[in-house]
């Protein structure tokens, strides 16, 4: 079982890198997965232009190498954690672009959300939920919200939230249960 943690912020000076540095090691400690891989969308650098045909035509219709590589990465995972900032009451364009590049590769896999922003990124979570449903993903209800401007981050930039740290273990545990069951489902409908 493989968990893919995706950082959905690509700004050069982003708080998201601190979030990843905080979350990824704790997820690995709590892990029930055989493998955990971290993906920074800034390193993937998916262009805003896409395939000539809709990704709903299936992986066999991809013509661009970057789409084929992204397809392999997403196909290899059994579950996802999306680390998402809240930008203008929604989630980032980079994350939307990454989700839209492929279609079937996301389907019937569980996803958990970790967000941050003025209201803990709650509006980003509300905005992304319909997109995840359209991709036939299973969104688990163990969100982790970080409030950078309300005490969850120290003066040195370290995340300090005991409730959130304890929630990581519960989030990873629930993801692993869903991942096992949904893998069986994917195998049966393939």
Contact map, one row per residue, 1 for C-alpha under 8 A:
1110000000000000000000000000000011100000000000000000000000000000000000000000110000000000000000000000000000000000000000000000000000000000000000000000000000000000000000000000000000110000000000
1111000000000000000000000000000011111000000000000000000000000000000000000001111000000000000000000000000000000000000000000000000000000000000000000000000000000000000000000000000000000000000000
1111100000000000000000000000000010111000000000000000000000000000000000000000111110000000000000000000000000000000000000000000000000000000000000000000000000000000000000000000000000000000000000
0111110000000000000000000000000000011110000000000000000000000000000000000100111110000000000000000000000000000000000000000000000000000000000000000000000000000000000000000000000000000000000000
0011111000000000000000010000000000011110000000000000000000000000000000000000000111100000000000000000000000000000000000000000000000000000000000000000000000000000000000000000000000000000000000
0001111100000000000000000000000000000111100000000000000000000000000000000000000111100000000000000000000000000000000000000000000000000000000000000000000000000000000000000000000000000000000000
0000111111000001100100000000000000000111100000000000000000000000000000000000000001110000000000000000000000000000000000000000000000000000000000000000000000000000000000000000000000000000000000
0000011111000001000000000000000000000001100000000000000000000000000000000000000001111000000101100000000000000000000000000000000000000000000000000000000000000000000000000000000000000000000000
0000001111100101000000000000000000000001110000000000000000000000000000000000000000111000000101100000000000000000000000000000000000000000000000000000000000000000000000000000000000000000000000
0000001111110100000000000000000000000001110000000000000000000000000000000000000000000000000001000000000000000000000000000000000000000000000000000000000000000000000000000000000000000000000000
0000000011111100000000000000000000000000010000000000000000000000000000000000000000000000000000000000000000000000000000000000000000000000000000000000000000000000000000000000000000000000000000
0000000001111100000000000000000000000000000000000000000000000000000000000000000000000000000000000000000000000000000000000000000000000000000000000000000000000000000000000000000000000000000000
0000000000111110000000000000000000000000000000000000000000000000000000000000000000000000000000000000000000000000000000000000000000000000000000000000000000000000000000000000000000000000000000
0000000011111111110000000000000000000000000000000000000000000000000000000000000000000000000000000000000000000000000000000000000000000000000000000000000000000000000000000000000000000000000000
0000000000001111111000000000000000000000000000000000000000000000000000000000000000000000000000000000000000000000000000000000000000000000000000000000000000000000000000000000000000000000000000
0000001110000111111100000000000000000000000000000000000000000000000000000000000000111000000000000000000000000000000000000000000000000000000000000000000000000000000000000000000000000000000000
0000001000000111111110000000000000000000000000000000000000000000000000000000000000000000000000000000000000000000000000000000000000000000000000000000000000000000000000000000000000000000000000
0000000000000111111111000000000000000000000000000000000000000000000000000000000000000000000000000000000000000000000000000000000000000000000000000000000000001110000000000000000000000000000000
0000000000000011111111100000000000000000000000000000000000000000000000000000000000100000000000000000000000000000000000000000000000000000000000000000000000000010000000000000000000000000000000
0000001000000001111111110000000000000000000000000000000000000000000000000000000000100000000000000000000000000000000000000000000000000000000000000000000000000000000000000000000000000000000000
0000000000000000111111111000000000000000000000000000000000000000000000000000000000000000000000000000000000000000000000000000000000000000000000000000000000000000000000000000000000000000000000
0000000000000000011111111100000000000000000000000000000000000000000000000000000000000000000000000000000000000000000000000000000000000000000000000000000000000110000000000000000000000000000000
0000000000000000001111111110000000000000000000000000000000000000000000000000000000000000000000000000000000000000000000000000000000000000000000000000000000000000000000010000000000000000000000
0000100000000000000111111111000000000100000000000000000000000000000000000000000000000000000000000000000000000000000000000000000000000000000000000000000000000000000000000000000000000000000000
0000000000000000000011111111100000000000000000000000000000000000000000000000000000000000000000000000000000000000000000000000000000000000000000000000000000000000000000000000000000000000000000
0000000000000000000001111111110000000000000000000000000000000000000000000000000000000000000000000000000000000000000000000000000000000000000000000000000000000000000010011000000000000000000000
0000000000000000000000111111111000000000000000000000000000000000000000000000000000000000000000000000000000000000000000000000000000000000000000000000000000000000000000011001000000000000000000
0000000000000000000000011111111000010000000000000000000000000000000000000000000000000000000000000000000000000000000000000000000000000000000000000000000000000000000000000000000000000000000000
0000000000000000000000001111111000000000000000000000000000000000000000000000000000000000000000000000000000000000000000000000000000000000000000000000000000000000000000000000000000000000000000
0000000000000000000000000111111100000000000000000000000000000000000000000000000000000000000000000000000000000000000000000000000000000000000000000000000000000000000000011001100000000000000000
0000000000000000000000000011111111000000000000000000000000000000000000000000000000000000000000000000000000000000000000000000000000000000000000000000000000000000000000001001100000000000000000
0000000000000000000000000000011111000000000000000000000000000000000000000000000000000000000000000000000000000000000000000000000000000000000000000000000000000000000000000001100100000000000000
1110000000000000000000000000001111110000000000000000000000000000000000000000000000000000000000000000000000000000000000000000000000000000000000000000000000000000000000000000000100000000000000
1100000000000000000000000000001111110000000000000000000000000000000000000000000000000000000000000000000000000000000000000000000000000000000000000000000000000000000000000000000000000000000000
1110000000000000000000000000000011111000000000000000000000000000000000000000000000000000000000000000000000000000000000000000000000000000000000000000000000000000000000000000000000000000000000
0111100000000000000000000001000011111100000000000000000000000000000000000000000000000000000000000000000000000000000000000000000000000000000000000000000000000000000000000000000000000000000000
0111100000000000000000000000000000111110000000000000000000000000000000000000000000000000000000000000000000000000000000000000000000000000000000000000000000000000000000000000000000000000000000
0001111000000000000000010000000000011111000000000000000000000000000000000000000000000000000000000000000000000000000000000000000000000000000000000000000000000000000000000000000000000000000000
0001111000000000000000000000000000001111101100000000000000000000000000000000000000000000000000000000000000000000000000000000000000000000000000000000000000000000000000000000000000000000000000
0000011111000000000000000000000000000111111100000000000000000000000000000000000000000000000000000000000000000000000000000000000000000000000000000000000000000000000000000000000000000000000000
0000011111000000000000000000000000000011111111000000000000000000000000000000000000000000000001100100000000000000000000000000000000000000000000000000000000000000000000000000000000000000000000
0000000011100000000000000000000000000001111110000000000000000000000000000000000000000000000000000000000000000000000000000000000000000000000000000000000000000000000000000000000000000000000000
0000000000000000000000000000000000000011111110000000000000000000000000000000000000000000000000000000000000000000000000000000000000000000000000000000000000000000000000000000000000000000000000
0000000000000000000000000000000000000011111111000000000000000000000000000000000000000000000000000000000000000000000000000000000000000000000000000000000000000000000000000000000000000000000000
0000000000000000000000000000000000000000111111100000000000000000000000000000000000000000000000000000000000000000000000000000000000000000000000000000000000000000000000000000000000000000000000
0000000000000000000000000000000000000000100111110000000000000000010000000000000000000000000000001100000000000000000000000000000000000000000000000000000000000000000000000000000000000000000000
0000000000000000000000000000000000000000000011111100000000000000000000000000000000000000000000000000000000000000000000000000000000000000000000000000000000000000000000000000000000000000000000
0000000000000000000000000000000000000000000001111100000000000000000000000000000000000000000000001000000000000000000000000000000000000000000000000000000000000000000000000000000000000000000000
0000000000000000000000000000000000000000000000111110000000000000000000000000000000000000000000000000000000000000000000000000000000000000000000000000000000000000000000000000000000000000000000
0000000000000000000000000000000000000000000000111111000000000000000000000000000000000000000000000000100000000000000000000000000000000000000000000000000000000000000000000000000000000000000000
0000000000000000000000000000000000000000000000001111111000000111001000000000000000000000000000000000100000000000000000000000000000000000000000000000000000000000000000000000000000000000000000
0000000000000000000000000000000000000000000000000111110000000000000000000000000000000000000000000000000000000000000000000000000000000000000000000000000000000000000000000000000000000000000000
0000000000000000000000000000000000000000000000000011111010001100000000000000000000000000000000000000000000000000000000000000000000000000000000000000000000000000000000000000000000000000000000
0000000000000000000000000000000000000000000000000011111110000000000000000000000000000000000000000000000000000000000000000000000000000000000000000000000000000000000000000000000000000000000000
0000000000000000000000000000000000000000000000000010111111101100000000000000000000000000000000000001111100000000000000000000000000000000000000000000000000000000000000000000000000000000000000
0000000000000000000000000000000000000000000000000000011111000000000000000000000000000000000000000000011100000000000000000000000000000000000000000000000000000000000000000000000000000000000000
0000000000000000000000000000000000000000000000000000111111111000000000000000000000000000000000000000000000000000000000000000000000000000000000000000000000000000000000000000000000000000000000
0000000000000000000000000000000000000000000000000000001111111100000000000000000000000000000000000000001100000000000000000000000000000000000000000000000000000000000000000000000000000000000000
0000000000000000000000000000000000000000000000000000001011111100000100100000000000000000000000000000010100000000000000000000000000000000000000000000000000000000000000000000000000000000000000
0000000000000000000000000000000000000000000000000000000011111100000000000000000000000000000000000000000000000000000000000000000000000000000000000000000000000000000000000000000000000000000000
0000000000000000000000000000000000000000000000000000101011111110000000000000000000000000000000000000000000000000000000000000000000000000000000000000000000000000000000000000000000000000000000
0000000000000000000000000000000000000000000000000010101001111111001100000000000000000000000000000000000000000000000000000000000000000000000000000000000000000000000000000000000000000000000000
0000000000000000000000000000000000000000000000000010000000001111101100000000000000000000000000000000000000000000000000000000000000000000000000000000000000000000000000000000000000000000000000
0000000000000000000000000000000000000000000000000010000000000111111100000000000000000000000000000000000000000000000000000000000000000000000000000000000000000000000000000000000000000000000000
0000000000000000000000000000000000000000000000000000000000000011111110000000000000000000000000000000000000000000000000000000000000000000000000000000000000000000000000000000000000000000000000
0000000000000000000000000000000000000000000001000000000000000001111111000000000000000000000000000000000000000000000000000000000000000000000000000000000000000000000000000000000000000000000000
0000000000000000000000000000000000000000000000000010000000000111111111100000000000000000000000000000110000000000000000000000000000000000000000000000000000000000000000000000000000000000000000
0000000000000000000000000000000000000000000000000000000000100111111111110000000000000000000000000000000000000000000000000000000000000000000000000000000000000000000000000000000000000000000000
0000000000000000000000000000000000000000000000000000000000000000111111111000000000000000000000000000000000000000000000000000000000000000000000000000000000000000000000000000000000000000000000
0000000000000000000000000000000000000000000000000000000000000000011111111100000000000000000000000000110000000000000000000000000000000000000000000000000000000000000000000000000000000000000000
0000000000000000000000000000000000000000000000000000000000100000001111111110000000000000000000000000010010000000000000000000000000000000000000000000000000000000000000000000000000000000000000
0000000000000000000000000000000000000000000000000000000000000000000111111111000000000000000000000000000000000000000000000000000000000000000000000000000000000000000000000000000000000000000000
0000000000000000000000000000000000000000000000000000000000000000000011111111100000000000000000000000000000000000000000000000000000000000000000000000000000000000000000000000000000000000000000
0001000000000000000000000000000000000000000000000000000000000000000001111111100000000000000000000000000011000000000000000000000000000000000000000000000000000000000000000000000000000000000000
0000000000000000000000000000000000000000000000000000000000000000000000111111110000000000000000000000000011000000000000000000000000000000000000000000000000000000000000000000000000000000000000
0100000000000000000000000000000000000000000000000000000000000000000000011111110000000000000000000000000000000000000000000000000000000000000000000000000000000000000000000000000000000000000000
1111000000000000000000000000000000000000000000000000000000000000000000001111111100000000000000000000000000000000000000000000000000000000000000000000000000000000000000000000000000000000000000
1111000000000000000000000000000000000000000000000000000000000000000000000011111100000000000000000000000000001100000000000000000000000000000000000000000000000000000000000000000000100010000000
0111000000000000000000000000000000000000000000000000000000000000000000000000111110000000000000000000000000001110000000000000000000000000000000000000000000000000000000000000001100100000000000
0011110000000000000000000000000000000000000000000000000000000000000000000000111111000000000000000000000000001111000000000000000000000000000000000000000000000000000000000000000000000000000000
0011110000000000000000000000000000000000000000000000000000000000000000000000001111100000000000000000000000000011110000000000000000000000000000000000000000000000000000000000000000000000000000
0000111100000000000000000000000000000000000000000000000000000000000000000000000111110000000000000000000000000011110000000000000000000000000000000000000000000000000000000000000000000000000000
0000111110000001001100000000000000000000000000000000000000000000000000000000000011111000000000000000000000000000111000000000000000000000000000000000000000000000000000000000000000000000000000
0000001110000001000000000000000000000000000000000000000000000000000000000000000001111100001100100000000000000000111100001001000000000000000000000000000000000000000000000000000000000000000000
0000000110000001000000000000000000000000000000000000000000000000000000000000000000111110001100000000000000000000001110001001000000000000000000000000000000000000000000000000000000000000000000
0000000000000000000000000000000000000000000000000000000000000000000000000000000000011111111100000000000000000000001111001111000000000000000000000000000000000000000000000000000000000000000000
0000000000000000000000000000000000000000000000000000000000000000000000000000000000001111111100000000000000000000000010000001000000000000000000000000000000000000000000000000000000000000000000
0000000000000000000000000000000000000000000000000000000000000000000000000000000000000111111000000000000000000000000000000000000000000000000000000000000000000000000000000000000000000000000000
0000000000000000000000000000000000000000000000000000000000000000000000000000000000000111111000000000000000000000000000000011001000000000000000000000000000000000000000000000000000000000000000
0000000000000000000000000000000000000000000000000000000000000000000000000000000000000111111100000000000000000000000000000011111100000000000000000000000000000000000000000000000000000000000000
0000000000000000000000000000000000000000000000000000000000000000000000000000000000011111111110110000000000000000000000000011101100000000000000000000000000000000000000000000000000000000000000
0000000110000000000000000000000000000000000000000000000000000000000000000000000000011110011111110000000000000000000000000000000000000000000000000000000000000000000000000000000000000000000000
0000000000000000000000000000000000000000000000000000000000000000000000000000000000000000001111111000000000000000000000000000000000000000000000000000000000000000000000000000000000000000000000
0000000111000000000000000000000000000000100000000000000000000000000000000000000000000000000111111100000000000000000000000000000000000000000000000000000000000000000000000000000000000000000000
0000000110000000000000000000000000000000100000000000000000000000000000000000000000010000001111111110000000000000000000000000000000000000000000000000000000000000000000000000000000000000000000
0000000000000000000000000000000000000000000000000000000000000000000000000000000000000000001111111111000000000000000000000000000000000000000000000000000000000000000000000000000000000000000000
0000000000000000000000000000000000000000000001010000000000000000000000000000000000000000000011111111100000000000000000000000000000000000000000000000000000000000000000000000000000000000000000
0000000000000000000000000000000000000000100001000000000000000000000000000000000000000000000001111111110000000000000000000000000000000000000000000000000000000000000000000000000000000000000000
0000000000000000000000000000000000000000000000000000000000000000000000000000000000000000000000111111111000000000000000000000000000000000000000000000000000000000000000000000000000000000000000
0000000000000000000000000000000000000000000000000000001000000000000000000000000000000000000000011111111000000000000000000000000000000000000000000000000000000000000000000000000000000000000000
0000000000000000000000000000000000000000000000000110001000000000001001000000000000000000000000001111111000000000000000000000000000000000000000000000000000000000000000000000000000000000000000
0000000000000000000000000000000000000000000000000000001100100000001001100000000000000000000000000111111111000000000000000000000000000000000000000000000000000000000000000000000000000000000000
0000000000000000000000000000000000000000000000000000001101000000000000000000000000000000000000000011111111100000000000000000000000000010000000000000000000000000000000000000000000000000000000
0000000000000000000000000000000000000000000000000000001101100000000000000000000000000000000000000000011111100000000000000000000000000010000000000000000000000000000000000000000000000000000000
0000000000000000000000000000000000000000000000000000000000000000000000100110000000000000000000000000011111100000000000000000000000000000000000000000000000000000000000000000000000000000000000
0000000000000000000000000000000000000000000000000000000000000000000000000110000000000000000000000000011111111000000000000000000000000011100000000000000000000000000000000000000000000000000000
0000000000000000000000000000000000000000000000000000000000000000000000000000000000000000000000000000001111111000000000000000000000000011100000000000000000000000000000000000000000000000000000
0000000000000000000000000000000000000000000000000000000000000000000000000000000000000000000000000000000001111100000000000000000000000001110000000000000000000000000000000000000000000110110000
0000000000000000000000000000000000000000000000000000000000000000000000000000011100000000000000000000000001111110000000000000000000000001110000000000000000000000000000000000000001100110000000
0000000000000000000000000000000000000000000000000000000000000000000000000000011100000000000000000000000000011111000000000000000000000000111100000000000000000000000000000000001001100100000000
0000000000000000000000000000000000000000000000000000000000000000000000000000001111000000000000000000000000001111100000000000000000000000111100000000000000000000000000000000001000000000000000
0000000000000000000000000000000000000000000000000000000000000000000000000000000111000000000000000000000000000111110000000000000000000000001111100000000000000000000000000010001000000000000000
0000000000000000000000000000000000000000000000000000000000000000000000000000000011110000000000000000000000000011111000000000100000000000000001110000000000000000000000000000000000000000000000
0000000000000000000000000000000000000000000000000000000000000000000000000000000011110000000000000000000000000001111100000000000000000000000000111100000000000000000000000000000000000000000000
0000000000000000000000000000000000000000000000000000000000000000000000000000000000111100000000000000000000000000111110011101100000000000000000111100000000000000000000000000000000000000000000
0000000000000000000000000000000000000000000000000000000000000000000000000000000000011100000000000000000000000000011111111100000000000000000000001111000000000000000000000000000000000000000000
0000000000000000000000000000000000000000000000000000000000000000000000000000000000001110000000000000000000000000001111111100000000000000000000000111000000000000000000000000000000000000000000
0000000000000000000000000000000000000000000000000000000000000000000000000000000000000100000000000000000000000000000111111000000000000000000000000011100000000000000000000000000000000000000000
0000000000000000000000000000000000000000000000000000000000000000000000000000000000000000000000000000000000000000000111111110000000000000000000000010000000000000000000000000000000000000000000
0000000000000000000000000000000000000000000000000000000000000000000000000000000000000000000000000000000000000000001111111100000000000000000000001111000000000000000000000000000000000000000000
0000000000000000000000000000000000000000000000000000000000000000000000000000000000011100000000000000000000000000001111111111100000000000000000001110000000000000000000000000000000000000000000
0000000000000000000000000000000000000000000000000000000000000000000000000000000000000100000000000000000000000000001110111111110000000000000000001000000000000000000000000000000000000000000000
0000000000000000000000000000000000000000000000000000000000000000000000000000000000000100111000000000000000000000000000101111111000000000000000000000000000000000000000000000000000000000000000
0000000000000000000000000000000000000000000000000000000000000000000000000000000000011110111000000000000000000000001000001111111100000000000000000000000000000000000000000000000000000000000000
0000000000000000000000000000000000000000000000000000000000000000000000000000000000000000011000000000000000000000101000001111111110000000000000000000000000000000000000000000000000000000000000
0000000000000000000000000000000000000000000000000000000000000000000000000000000000000000010000000000000000000000000000000111111111000000000000000000000000000000000000000000000000000000000000
0000000000000000000000000000000000000000000000000000000000000000000000000000000000000000111000000000000000000000000000000011111111100000000000000000000000000000000000000000000000000000000000
0000000000000000000000000000000000000000000000000000000000000000000000000000000000000000011000000000000000000000000000000001111111110000000000000000000000000000000000000000000000000000000000
0000000000000000000000000000000000000000000000000000000000000000000000000000000000000000000000000000000000000000000000000000111111111000001000000000000000000000000000000000000000000000000000
0000000000000000000000000000000000000000000000000000000000000000000000000000000000000000000000000000000000000000000000000000011111111100000000000000000000000000000000000000000000000000000000
0000000000000000000000000000000000000000000000000000000000000000000000000000000000000000000000000000000000000000000000000000001111111110000000000000000000000000000000000000000000000000000000
0000000000000000000000000000000000000000000000000000000000000000000000000000000000000000000000000000000000000000000000000000000111111111111000000000000000000000000000000000000000000000000000
0000000000000000000000000000000000000000000000000000000000000000000000000000000000000000000000000000000000000000000000000000000011111111111000000000000000000000000000000000000000000000000000
0000000000000000000000000000000000000000000000000000000000000000000000000000000000000000000000000000000000000000000000000000000001111111100000000000000000000000000000000000000000000000000000
0000000000000000000000000000000000000000000000000000000000000000000000000000000000000000000000000000001101100000000000000000000000111111100000000000000000000000000000000000000000000000000000
0000000000000000000000000000000000000000000000000000000000000000000000000000000000000000000000000000000001111000000000000000000000011111110000000000000000000000000000000000000000000000000000
0000000000000000000000000000000000000000000000000000000000000000000000000000000000000000000000000000000001111110000000000000000000011111111000000000000000000000000000000000000000000000000000
0000000000000000000000000000000000000000000000000000000000000000000000000000000000000000000000000000000000011110000000000000000000011001111100000000000000000000000000000000000000000000000000
0000000000000000000000000000000000000000000000000000000000000000000000000000000000000000000000000000000000000111000000000000000010011000111110000000000000000000000000000000000000000000000000
0000000000000000000000000000000000000000000000000000000000000000000000000000000000000000000000000000000000000111000000000000000000000000011111100000000000000000000000000000011000000000000000
0000000000000000000000000000000000000000000000000000000000000000000000000000000000000000000000000000000000000001000000000000000000000000001111100000000000000000000000000000000000000000000000
0000000000000000000000000000000000000000000000000000000000000000000000000000000000000000000000000000000000000001100000000000000000000000000111110000000000000000000000100110000000000000000000
0000000000000000000000000000000000000000000000000000000000000000000000000000000000000000000000000000000000000001111000000000000000000000000111111000000000000000000000000010000000000000000000
0000000000000000000000000000000000000000000000000000000000000000000000000000000000000000000000000000000000000000111000000000000000000000000001111100000000000000000100110000000000000000000000
0000000000000000000000000000000000000000000000000000000000000000000000000000000000000000000000000000000000000000011100011100000000000000000000111110000000000000000100000000000000000000000000
0000000000000000000000000000000000000000000000000000000000000000000000000000000000000000000000000000000000000000011110011000000000000000000000011111000100000000100100000000000000000000000000
0000000000000000000000000000000000000000000000000000000000000000000000000000000000000000000000000000000000000000000111111000000000000000000000001111111110000000000000000000000000000000000000
0000000000000000000000000000000000000000000000000000000000000000000000000000000000000000000000000000000000000000000111010000000000000000000000000111111110000010000000000000000000000000000000
0000000000000000000000000000000000000000000000000000000000000000000000000000000000000000000000000000000000000000000001000000000000000000000000000011111110000000000000000000000000000000000000
0000000000000000000000000000000000000000000000000000000000000000000000000000000000000000000000000000000000000000000000000000000000000000000000000011111110000000000000000000000000000000000000
0000000000000000000000000000000000000000000000000000000000000000000000000000000000000000000000000000000000000000000000000000000000000000000000000011111111000001000000000000000000000000000000
0000000000000000000000000000000000000000000000000000000000000000000000000000000000000000000000000000000000000000000000000000000000000000000000000111111111000011100000000000000000000000000000
0000000000000000000000000000000000000000000000000000000000000000000000000000000000000000000000000000000000000000000000000000000000000000000000000011111111111111100000000000000000000000000000
0000000000000000000000000000000000000000000000000000000000000000000000000000000000000000000000000000000000000000000000000000000000000000000000000000001111111111000000000000000000000000000000
0000000000000000000000000000000000000000000000000000000000000000000000000000000000000000000000000000000000000000000000000000000000000000000000000000000011111100000000000000000000000000000000
0000000000000000000000000000000000000000000000000000000000000000000000000000000000000000000000000000000000000000000000000000000000000000000000000000000011111100000000000000000000000000000000
0000000000000000010000000000000000000000000000000000000000000000000000000000000000000000000000000000000000000000000000000000000000000000000000000000000011111110000000000000000000000000000000
0000000000000000010001000000000000000000000000000000000000000000000000000000000000000000000000000000000000000000000000000000000000000000000000000000000011111111000000000000000000000000000000
0000000000000000011001000000000000000000000000000000000000000000000000000000000000000000000000000000000000000000000000000000000000000000000000000001000111001111100000000000000000000000000000
0000000000000000000000000000000000000000000000000000000000000000000000000000000000000000000000000000000000000000000000000000000000000000000000000000001111000111110000000000000000000000000000
0000000000000000000000000000000000000000000000000000000000000000000000000000000000000000000000000000000000000000000000000000000000000000000000000100000110000011111110000000000000000000000000
0000000000000000000000000000000000000000000000000000000000000000000000000000000000000000000000000000000000000000000000000000000000000000000000000000000000000001111111000000000000000000000000
0000000000000000000000000000000000000000000000000000000000000000000000000000000000000000000000000000000000000000000000000000000000000000000000000000000000000000111111100000000000000000000000
0000000000000000000000000000000000000000000000000000000000000000000000000000000000000000000000000000000000000000000000000000000000000000000000011100000000000000111111110000000000000000000000
0000000000000000000000000100000000000000000000000000000000000000000000000000000000000000000000000000000000000000000000000000000000000000000000000000000000000000111111111000000000000000000000
0000000000000000000000000000000000000000000000000000000000000000000000000000000000000000000000000000000000000000000000000000000000000000000000000000000000000000011111111100000000000000000000
0000000000000000000000000000000000000000000000000000000000000000000000000000000000000000000000000000000000000000000000000000000000000000000001010000000000000000001111111110000000000000000000
0000000000000000000000100110010000000000000000000000000000000000000000000000000000000000000000000000000000000000000000000000000000000000000000010000000000000000000111111111000000000000000000
0000000000000000000000000110011000000000000000000000000000000000000000000000000000000000000000000000000000000000000000000000000000000000000000000000000000000000000011111111100000000000000000
0000000000000000000000000000000000000000000000000000000000000000000000000000000000000000000000000000000000000000000000000000000000000000000001000000000000000000000001111111110000000000000000
0000000000000000000000000000000000000000000000000000000000000000000000000000000000000000000000000000000000000001000000000000000000000000000001100000000000000000000000111111111000000000000000
0000000000000000000000000010011100000000000000000000000000000000000000000000000000000000000000000000000000000000000000000000000000000000000000000000000000000000000000011111111100000000000000
0000000000000000000000000000011100000000000000000000000000000000000000000000000000000000000000000000000000000000000000000000000000000000000000000000000000000000000000001111111110000000000000
0000000000000000000000000000000000000000000000000000000000000000000000000000000000000000000000000000000000000000000000000000000000000000000100000000000000000000000000000111111111000000000000
0000000000000000000000000000000000000000000000000000000000000000000000000000001000000000000000000000000000000111000000000000000000000000000100000000000000000000000000000011111111100000000000
0000000000000000000000000000000110000000000000000000000000000000000000000000001000000000000000000000000000000000000000000000000000000000000000000000000000000000000000000001111111110000000000
0000000000000000000000000000000000000000000000000000000000000000000000000000000000000000000000000000000000000000000000000000000000000000000000000000000000000000000000000000111111111000000000
0000000000000000000000000000000000000000000000000000000000000000000000000000000000000000000000000000000000001100000000000000000000000000000000000000000000000000000000000000011111111100000000
1000000000000000000000000000000000000000000000000000000000000000000000000000011000000000000000000000000000001100000000000000000000000000000000000000000000000000000000000000001111111110000000
1000000000000000000000000000000000000000000000000000000000000000000000000000000000000000000000000000000000000000000000000000000000000000000000000000000000000000000000000000000111111111000000
0000000000000000000000000000000000000000000000000000000000000000000000000000000000000000000000000000000000000000000000000000000000000000000000000000000000000000000000000000000011111111100000
0000000000000000000000000000000000000000000000000000000000000000000000000000000000000000000000000000000000011100000000000000000000000000000000000000000000000000000000000000000001111111110000
0000000000000000000000000000000000000000000000000000000000000000000000000000010000000000000000000000000000011000000000000000000000000000000000000000000000000000000000000000000000111111111000
0000000000000000000000000000000000000000000000000000000000000000000000000000000000000000000000000000000000000000000000000000000000000000000000000000000000000000000000000000000000011111111100
0000000000000000000000000000000000000000000000000000000000000000000000000000000000000000000000000000000000010000000000000000000000000000000000000000000000000000000000000000000000001111111110
0000000000000000000000000000000000000000000000000000000000000000000000000000000000000000000000000000000000010000000000000000000000000000000000000000000000000000000000000000000000000111111111
0000000000000000000000000000000000000000000000000000000000000000000000000000000000000000000000000000000000000000000000000000000000000000000000000000000000000000000000000000000000000011111111
0000000000000000000000000000000000000000000000000000000000000000000000000000000000000000000000000000000000000000000000000000000000000000000000000000000000000000000000000000000000000001111111
0000000000000000000000000000000000000000000000000000000000000000000000000000000000000000000000000000000000000000000000000000000000000000000000000000000000000000000000000000000000000000111111
0000000000000000000000000000000000000000000000000000000000000000000000000000000000000000000000000000000000000000000000000000000000000000000000000000000000000000000000000000000000000000011111
